[in-house]
Amino acid sequence: MSILAEKEILDLSVSERIQLAQDIWDSVAKVPESLALTDEEKVEIDRRLDLYHMNPNAGSPWSVVRGRIKNRA
């Protein structure tokens, strides 16, 4: 595997850079055990989970959120 230099990355089209970022993220997501959460992150996750359990209907499904985002563009 070759490491791309910053210039090589910036020479890629926007869609190619997006794909590269997605590929990198996918490779990181394959080893979730290597991403330890901080204590602050754990507290925040617990807080959000508690809020969800108190009112599970308060949020919006991803499809609705995505639609709102697309409509703003």
matplotlib code that plots the C-alpha trace (Angstrom):
import matplotlib.pyplot as plt

x = [0.0, 1.4, 0.9, -0.4, 1.3, -0.8, -0.3, -1.5, -4.6, -5.4, -5.0, -7.8, -11.3, -13.7, -15.6, -12.3, -11.3, -14.7, -14.3, -10.8, -12.1, -14.8, -12.4, -10.1, -13.0, -14.2, -10.7, -10.8, -14.3, -13.1, -11.1, -13.4, -11.5, -8.6, -10.8, -11.0, -13.6, -12.6, -14.4, -16.1, -17.3, -18.7, -20.6, -22.1, -23.2, -24.8, -26.5, -27.9, -29.0, -30.8, -32.6, -33.6, -35.1, -37.0, -38.6, -37.8, -40.1, -38.3, -35.8, -36.1, -35.2, -32.1, -34.2, -36.1, -32.9, -31.2, -34.2, -34.1, -30.3, -30.9, -33.7, -31.4, -28.8]
y = [0.0, 3.4, 6.5, 9.4, 12.8, 15.8, 17.1, 13.8, 13.9, 17.5, 16.6, 14.1, 15.2, 16.0, 12.8, 10.8, 12.5, 11.8, 8.1, 8.1, 9.5, 6.9, 4.1, 5.3, 5.5, 2.0, 0.6, 2.2, 0.9, -2.6, -2.5, -0.8, -2.2, 0.1, 3.2, 3.6, 6.1, 8.7, 8.9, 12.1, 10.3, 7.4, 9.8, 11.6, 8.3, 7.3, 10.7, 10.4, 6.9, 7.9, 10.7, 8.3, 5.9, 8.7, 9.7, 7.3, 9.3, 12.6, 12.0, 11.7, 8.7, 9.1, 9.1, 12.2, 14.0, 13.2, 14.7, 17.9, 18.2, 17.6, 20.2, 22.9, 22.5]
z = [0.0, -0.9, 1.2, -0.7, -0.3, 0.4, -3.1, -4.6, -2.4, -3.3, -7.0, -6.7, -7.6, -4.8, -5.3, -5.3, -2.0, -0.5, -1.5, 0.0, 3.3, 3.3, 2.6, 5.4, 7.8, 6.8, 7.5, 10.9, 11.7, 11.0, 14.3, 16.8, 19.7, 18.8, 19.4, 23.1, 24.3, 26.8, 30.2, 28.9, 25.8, 27.9, 30.1, 27.1, 25.5, 28.8, 29.1, 25.5, 26.1, 29.3, 27.4, 24.7, 27.3, 28.9, 25.6, 22.7, 20.3, 20.7, 18.0, 14.2, 12.0, 9.9, 6.7, 8.0, 9.1, 5.8, 3.9, 6.0, 5.2, 1.5, 1.4, 2.9, 0.1]

ax = plt.figure().add_subplot(projection="3d")
ax.plot(x, y, z, "-o")
ax.set_aspect("equal")
plt.show()
